[in-house]
Structures are given as structure tokens and as C-alpha cells.
């Protein structure tokens, strides 16, 4: 059962939200205490949920519509109905040449790549800098600082891509042409101008119907004013040479950083924002999106990757969570950029046994959940102070408890059960901001993704089986 002190806290949060917003879109849509239900603007639970089961509904497979390849064979792109599947052969050439081959292949696609990506970049810039008035110096200053700390191999790959994509175009201007600086920014959006909501869940052991690890990862991301980013969903295979792990990332066509990845040692990792209100500092800082890529490329188990990200946390620009799992274990690297008085960092690796904030409880053994806030005792508490994160955490806690054991189909139902038309956005596990949802069944080896298309998020989305 949910603890009494926790329920008091959620009740207070909900009532405060009601007073501040006076709007049903910001109210929770799951069972809450009687005091909160007394707020007249709450809608009944059954008006905001889609309770269709995924039991017996197999993920579809998608055939290739058309295949493209660079002349040197370093890049292959297959266009599928819902996404692009990309292979980058780092086992055959130096990083600069691979990046250049990727760009040259993108330019062969029947798509206006600048028309997709450039508006998205400027929407992110506007969110981060609402008063720039067409002077993008603060953005380019961040870009110039961050590229200094990107590992050399990745930087060469980025330069090869950016130089080819830009065709000599320079500077920041929303003009329908991809410049070198814009191509650089596309590789460091989380580190430079931030992202949006995300969440993740893992169950295993007694909570898993197979006994094996089952995980989900929801990526909420700006999709562009015309949903144009949804035309560029990409599954990218980095084929590495001897001594390196090969890995697959799940993000956007032409992006080389790692929002979510799965390496050939079966280690899965995904980043989630965790806002703590710290001042932004980029001088001497690293891109955590590329450090996560480095970890997947060089480390073979979840704990090693989690510990590495924690150890580097004081060198990052924004605080964040890293959800990381392998077939045996699951962790969250709670990476806080604040270093404290001793300059040693205030981050930690959370597991199922870590004590959470006072008054917060996770009531499901053999499972772990993460939203856009830290949860561990002693970390900065942006969970109980944030209505959206607290509500999403409570939904997971409540819905995961509905069954003694969960299947992959159950996980899919939990993470997509909210109605797009009626569910509140920042309190929803599934919303119109959802770019895609990944569900990975370790026992079966099935990696299923529902890719949001140009129609936007839909109720009971279709999952596609993806190679990894």
C-alpha cells in the first residue's frame, strides 16, 4: 500500500495545482485520496484511460521501401514505413570518413533534411532563450565550448557529417539551409538547450512473467510544429572494430549522440532530464550524450556504465538521470552537476534497495521506475516539489501493482494507457509529446518500438519489432 505520508504529499500537490491552474489538463487522472477527489474539476478515471490490452497482439515487422548506400559502403540507410534503419561502418574507416558518408547518404534521400531539422532546432533554442531577438551568440558560445570536450573520434565523425551537410553554409539563421553550426547543435541538443519529459520502467525476477528483465523507455521530445521530426525516426547501428562494443541507438536521422542505446553486450541505457535549477555552465564541461555513447561502446555491464556516468557527473552541463539495465541488473545514475563544498560531486547510483525521499515509497519488489527527477534520499528533491513528476511516479507505482507478474504486453499497456485527447501532458506517462516508446523483453530478445508518426501520438499505438 502507498504510505500515508506519501498520500498526504500527493494530495497537497494536487490541490496546489488546482489552485494555481484552475484547469483540468493539469489534474491527475488516476485514483487519488478523497480530499483530492473533492476538487470539482477532476475527471473520472475512466474518461482519461485507454484500457485496451496488448495480450496476443504481436509487434509488426516493417519491410524496406528503399535502400541507399554511400559509394564507399560506409553508410547504408534503409527507409521503412515508420523509421530509417542506418548502419555506420566504423570497422572499415576513420570516423571523419564515416560521418561524411552518413551526410552524403542523407542527401540522397527523398527528403528535405534541413526542412525537418532546422525548425526543430530553432524551436528548442526559443524554449531555452526566449529573448534572443535573432542574436544567436549565446547558443554558438555554448556550441564552441562543448565541442572542445567531445572525444576526438566522435568529434571527427561530427565534423565529417557537419561539413558535408552544410555545403559551406555558416552561421545561425532560420533560412531553410543547414549550416555547419546548426549541424553541430543537432548533435548536442540535450547538453546545450535541453529536452523534455521522459520515463522508464524495469521489472525482473518475481515481478516478471518470464523471470527475465523487462524494460520500457518513453522518450518525450519536441516533434516540430508540423510533426516533421516524426518523419526522421531512426534506428542507427554503429558497427565497431575489434576491441569495441557495437551498439544501436534510437533517436533521429543524422544524430550521432546517444539519447537511448543498446550495445552488443545487451546493456540498455537511456537519458532523462532531471531539472534541479542550477545555473548553466558549459566552460570545460562534457556532453553527457556522448559520454553515454562512450560508455556503451567500451563497457559491458549496467553497473560499469552507471558508475562511469556518476563519476563524470560533475563535468556535465545539466543534471539528469541515466536509466541503465542488463539481463541481470537495473540502475539509475542520478547525475547532479552540483559538486558541493568538497568538489567531489553529489551524485549516486540508485538500485532497487536505495532509500527514497522521506514520505516516498515504491511498493513493487523486483522493479524500478524513473521519471524526470532524482528519487534517492540525500539527493536534491525536485520530485515532491514537482506535481508532474510526482503524479507520473504515482501512476507507475499504482499500475505496476495491478498484477503480481507483468508480461511485455502488460508493460506496453501501462506505458500507453492514457488517452491522448484527454490526458494531461506533463503529468502523463504517455502524451502528445511522446516521440517513441521502447519495450525490450530480454528473455525473448524482442525489441519493440511504437514510433509516433506525422499524425501525432495516438491511442493504443502499434509497436514495431526492430533489429538490434
PyMOL commands that set and color helices and strands:
alter all, ss='L'
color gray80, all
select helices_A, chain A and resi 4-21+24-26+34-37+45-47+95-106+113-128+137-149+152-166+180-186+189-192+205-207+228-232+288-298+302-311+313-315+387-400+408-415
alter helices_A, ss='H'
color red, helices_A
select strands_A, chain A and resi 66-69+75-79+84-89+198-203+214-220+233-239+247-252+260-263+268-273+320-325+330-335+348-350+367-370+434-441+446-451+464-465
alter strands_A, ss='S'
color yellow, strands_A
deselect
rebuild
show_as cartoon
